[in-house]
Amino acid sequence: MSNARPFRRGLRSAVALGLGIGLVAGCSSDGSGSEATADGGGSCSSLEGEDITLVVPYEPGGGYDSYARLVAPYLEEEIGATIAVQNSPGAGGLLALNNLLAADTDGTQIAIMNGVGAGGSSIAGAQGATFALGDFTYIGRVASDPSLIVTSATGPYQGFEDVQAASGFRWGSTGPGAEDYVNTSLLSAVFDIDAEVITGFPGSGETELAVLQGNVDGMSGNLTSRRSAVEDGSQTPVLVMGDEAPDWLPGDVPLVTELEMTDEQASIVDAHLALIEVGRPLVGPPDMDEEATTCLRDSMAAVMEDPELIAESEEQERELNFLPGADYAQLVQRIDDAPAEYQELLTSMY
């Protein structure tokens, strides 16, 4: 492969450094809602006693649903409101976000976003994505972890090299607006894998079942969501879509940043890892009311430090990785500045 080289970069450190600058500056711009900070002191009078709907863009039982139901009771108590988690699947998660665009801006309707799926669809101008990442009001990130590429433990593909050498490999996905679709399509394109993406699964649980039954050959999912299947031996981890891996993964599972790549391939992967950093944020509609934004951001910052929530997340093996909503503007800008090759590749996937 011409100009091939091992690609290892501390992307997460770079992102953290960049976001740290944003914290010092204490500013907020397009895509971050109001200039409210997330370090306490905000009033929740506008939402106290109200009914808030937290929309999950997928069927019950998946990772996004689990995170929403994990955080909701703590957020509910902190605000003094009633929060109902509502599942609204459709179009790979895009339907719920499109609906949020027209929601009341009073803070009574929010959603948990699939950052990779929504961002990839937006950058590509995909059908059904009527928004840009910067349109939403970011409340704060619940979690962000690398994606894990897995195959059936009883199938013929027991390493990423097997996937690369496959003829007619079948990925399973909920649809074009989902993270699993973007990740697997990008892998196939960047590493020239002979594969197709089979869509239409309501959620990751159904996709996982299809992998186990041999109806598809592999899938992409967040590390925390894939952990139980890896540890019980039903799925084989073949690649981490990130620049670091958790201790519970076998040591021979490669990171995508460790694969031999050309400069162009490395540039595309680097941009995609930045998109993965968006993670699973709670978001509100565009131009959400300033008081409601302050309330939600301050309340989320408080609950994400709650020892009881942290303990419960550990019991569920759901890692928390908070990022204040006000800091999303800089991250969204980095994604908007992604190289043209990355944007063109995403566009070609839809």
N, C-alpha and C positions, 0 to 999 in steps of 0.2 A: 504494500500500500504506500503510495507516494507521500513523503513528508509525514510519515506516521511517527507517533511518539506517545509514550505513556502520558496521560493527562491527570495531574493531581493538583488540585487547587483548594485552598481553604475558603470556599465560597461562603460558608456560614459565618466565618470570622469576618469576612469582608462585609457581609450584609449587616452583621451586628455592629461593626464599626461605623458603617454609614448611618444606621438607625440611631446609634448613640449620638452622632452629631445632631440628628434631628431632635433628640431629647434635650440636648443642651440648648439648642436654639429655641425649643419650646414652641414651634410654629406649626400651623396647619394650613394646607392649601387644597387645591382641587382634589376630590376623591376622599377627603377626610371629614367632611361635614363642617361643623362649627369649630371655632378656635378653643373650645372647651378642653381643658387638660384632664388627665386621668389620675390625678394624685389627690383626690378628695376635695371636700368642701362644697360640692354642688348640691343644689336643692332638688328633691324629688317630689315636690308638691304637685307638679303637673301630672304625675303618673301614680301617685299614692292612691290606692283604692280602685284603680282602673283595671280593666281586663286587657291583658296583653297576649297577643297570639305570636308564638314562636314557630315559624314554618320550617319544616324539614322537607327538602325537595326530593325525597326518596321514600320508599316503602319503610314500614317499621322493621326494626331488627338489625339494620346496618350500622356502620360506624357513626355516620352523621346523626342518625336517630339516637344512638346511645349517648353521644356527647351532649346533644340538646337536652335529653331527659336527665342527664347527670347534673348539668349546670342550672337548669330551670328552677328547681326548688330553692336553691341558695340565692339566686337572683331575685326570685319572687319575695323571699323574706327580706332581703336587703332593701328592695324598693318599697315594699309594703303594698304590692299589687298582686293580682292573680294572673299567673302565666299558664296558658294552655298550649301544649305542644301539638301541632297539627301537621300531619303528613300530607304532602301535596306533590306526588311524583308526576313526572311527565317530561318528555323531550330531554332525557338525560340530566334533569335538574334545572333546565333553562326556564321551564314554565313558571315555576314559583318565583324566580328572579324577575321575569318579565312582569308578573302580576305585582310584585313589590314596587316596581317603578311608579305605578299609579295608586299606591296605597296612601292613606292619610299620613301626613307628616308629623302627627302628634306623638309618635313613639309607641303606639298601641299595636303596630304590626312590624315585626322584625323577622329575620330569617338567618339560618346558618348556611353559609355559602361554601360550595366546593370551589376553592380558589383556582386550581389547575383547570378544571372543566370549564368554569365560567370565563376565566381569563383566556384560555386557549380558543374558545368559541368566539369571544369578543375580538381578539387579535385577528383571527381568520375571517371575520365577517360572516360567520356561519349562519345558515338559515335558522331562524328561531332565536338568535341572540340579538336582541334589539337594544343592547346597552353596551357601555364601555365600563371597564373596571372602576374608573374614576367617578362614575355616576352615583355610586352608593355612599351612604354615610356609614363609616366603619366604627363599630362600637368597641371591638377588641377581638383578638384571636384566642380561640379556645385551645387549639392544638396545631402543631405543624410537625409532621414527621415525614421522612422520606418514603417513597413508595417502594413496595417489594414486588418483584416479579416472581410468580410461583407457577408450578406445574403440578400435575397429579403425581403422587408418589409411586403409583403403579404404572405410569405411562412411560413412553420411550424417551422422554426429554428430561434428563436428570441434571443438566447443566446448561448454562447459557450458550456454550459452544454447540450443544445439540439443537437448540432453538435456531441458532444462526445457520446451521447446516440443514434445517428442515425443508421439506418440500410441501407446501400447502398447510403450514401451521395455522391453527385456528385460535384466535384470541376471543375471549368472552367479554362483553361490555354492556352496560345499561344503555348507552347511546352517545351520540356525538357531543352532547354537552357535558359529559362526565369525565372525571380524571382518568378512569381506566381506559377510556377511548383515546384520549390525547396521548397518554403515556405509551400505550402499545402501538398506536399508529406512528408516533415519533420514532420509537425504537426500530420498527420495521423499515422506516424510510432511511434513517441515519445509518443503520448497519446492514441495509440491503437484505432483509429477511423476507423470504417468500412466504407471505402470510396474508390472511384476511381477518377482519374484525367482525365478529358476529354480534349484532346488537339486539336490543329488545328485552333484556332481562330487567325485571322491575327493581332489583337491588343487588347488592353484593352477595347476599345470602343465596339468591337464585343462581348467580354466576358461579359461585363456589360449588354449588350442587352440580352444575353442568360440568365443571372441571372434574369432580369426583366420579361422575357417571361416564366420562369420556366423550361427552357431546361437544366439548371444546378442549383445547390442549393446554391453555394457560390463561392467566389473568394478572392484572395489576391491582394492588390494594395498598392502603396505608400499612405501615409496619405494625401498628398496634392492632389493627383489624385482622391481620394475617397471623398474628402470633400463636393463637390457640391451635389453628390448623397445622402450623409448622411443628409445634411442640407435641401434638398428638400423632404426628407422623403421616397425616393424610395428604399434606402438600409438601412439595420440595421447593425451597427457595433457590432461585437461580441467579438473581441480580438485584442489587440495591440501587434504586434511583436516587442517589445522594452521595455525599462525600464522607460519611461516617456511618457505622452500623452499631446496633446495640449489642450488649454482651451475650444475649440469649441466642443470637444467630450463630450457626456454625462458622468457624473461622475461614472456611474455604469459599464462602459466598462472596463473589467479587462486587466491588463498588463500580458504578458506571464510570466514575472518574479514574478508575484504574485500568480501564480498557484501552487498548492501543487505538489511537484515533489520529486523523489528519487535523490540521489547524481548523479547517472549516467545520468538521464534525465536533471538535472541542468547543468551538464558539457557540454552536447550536445547543450542545449539552449544557454549557455554562448558563445560557439564557433560560433554558428550561428549568434548571435548578433554582434560579431566581423566582420563577413562577411558582414552583413548589413551596417556596417560603411564604406565599400568601396563606397557605394552610386552610384552616377551617374557622374563618371569622364569623362573628355575629354582625349583621349589617342591617341598616334601616333604609328607607326610601331616600331618594335625592332630596337635598335641602331640608333635612329633618329639623323640626323645631329645636332651637338652640337649648332651651331649658331641658327638653326631653333628651337631647343628645348628651348634655352634661350629666344628667341623672343616670342614664344608662351606662355611660363610660365610667363614671365614678363608682357606680354600684358593681360593675363587672370587675374593675380593678380591685375592689375590696374582696369580692367573693373568691377571686382567683388566688388570694393569699389565705383563704380560710383553711385552717388545719383539717377540719372535718371533710371539706371537699377534696383536699389533697389526699387524705387517707382513703376516701371512697374511690377516688380515681385510681389509686394504687391497687385497691382490692379488685377493681374491674380491669386492671391492666390497661387503663386508658391514660396515656401520658398527657399532661397539661404543658402547654408552652405558650404563655401569654405574651401578646404584643398589644400595647395600647392603641386604641382606634386612631388617635391623633397622629400616630407615627406611620400610618399607612400611606400617606401622600407620597413620601419619598420612595417607598417600595414600589408603588404603582408607577411612579415616574421611571424607575429603573427598568421596569417591564416595558413601558412605552418606548424606551430607548433601545430595545433589543435589536440586534443586527437584522438587516433586511432578509438575510438567508433564513433566519428563524421564522420571521413573519411569513415569508413565502412558503416555507415548508408547512406551517400550520394551515395556511390557506389551501394548500394542495390536498389536505386531508379531508376536506369537507366537500 
